[in-house]
Amino acid sequence: MKKYLIIYNPKAGKVKRHHYLKKLEEAIKKNGDEYRTIKTKEAFDAYDEVKDNIEDFDYVVAAGGDGTINEVLTGLMESSKPDTPLGILPIGSGNDSFKLIEKHIDVDKAIEILVDKNTRKVDIGKRVGGKSYKGEYMLNLSCMGLDSLASKKATNIKKKLGGPIGYFLGLLYALFVFRKLHLEIELDDGKIHSKSALLCFGNGRYYGGGIKIMPWARNDDGYFHILNLVDINNLMLLFLLPTLLLGVHDKVTRYVKIYKSKSIKISGLKDVDFNVDGENYDDLEEIEYECIEGGLNLIS
């Protein structure tokens, strides 16, 4: 008999979120296992609950969206049992982190995966040095520039219209007000001085509620995959949008630069929104992350 710790965000995006939570609880009991469900009440509850309670459990499940998953991941990595397998019940508005497990969002399938308890090692990101903040770890992707502004503006829209549509409308808004970032990017093999419209790095393929931003990425090779959209004006960005939505933008090599690196350090972030697994931060001037190969046991 195994014990699950379920961290449930009752404010997550899906209307049927409570229905799916009950289905998961019933499936766990039917399988002869036990669970304890803890409902979050405010931001960073998930982080605290995992750290405080993980000692008595064999698995932890993040029941919510990408922000909830990131909090649970960070709490788990900073707990006494960081090797505890992490599972995902994708009931948020975006659910891009779940696409590390399955290409399509199917909550019933996710419940089957959680009950089956198969695990694999996946890479994660860890922030090193600098000012501390929640979001020290990264499961999916981090972005800055046009994406972060769009994500910030699209939050309320996504709750009403769904992930991709809401994100796309936020992106259209961002096109009219965004100015390129002047960044210094330090990778394993040197520095890049860049005028970036969008910089994205991590181990996932999807963001923005289903947009295939890095279809070539992997989460089991020990590297961050990095996309840098450079030297492009807002009008050309508008024409580039269809290729982003179709996931074929890597063919536009004049503007789309692709790298791999085990670490990344970015300077020049003053007054810049920085998005980690769907959550925005705006008080950092410099960030540095390293890829932890096989750092997480993921139920998948």
C-alpha angles and dihedrals in degrees: 000000000000131000126225126202107206117197105197126193105204090193095058118132106257116090091216094049094121090048091055092046090056091048090054093048091049092048091052092051092046089054090056096253133118135233144187119206121206119190117213118227104187143001116308094015089116091055092051096043093053093049092047099045111026095095093080098047140079097204137022123209125198106211105191141046134313094288092054091048091052092051091049091047093051092046090049094049091050094045131093091260109045091157092066109121115253122215132188131222100191105215100134131102096258110023094180092145090061089061086074083074105031130012093222127049108244113157094193089054089048090056090052090051092050093051093046089057097206111158139193135183116254134180121255135184125243125194114229128200128346132073115346121241139155108275097059088149131050128204103174122010145331122208141176136184123033092002096055092048091049092048091051093051094042098054096097094036092055092056090059104034105024134257108292096037094046092047092048092053090048089050092053089052092048092053091068098051106028125111123194120261122239102219139172109212119192117198133171093275101040149300130306125200105207144180095210129190090181133007119186130174138168142080103289133089103211138058139155093051097306109344110140097227098161108018090167095058125115132195099205106057101079095247139104113235112221134199121190120185104200145179096006129134124224094257092055089047088060090055091045094055096085091055089052091052091049094045094237099108091111087078090066092079095167090072106015115074121185128199142167125215139158090223138022133195121188126191130185099057100135108142090000124131112232118197122206116186091331098316121111127223124182108175102079129101097182135018134189127189134179127201113241105207111223090353097148136051102220122193101229 
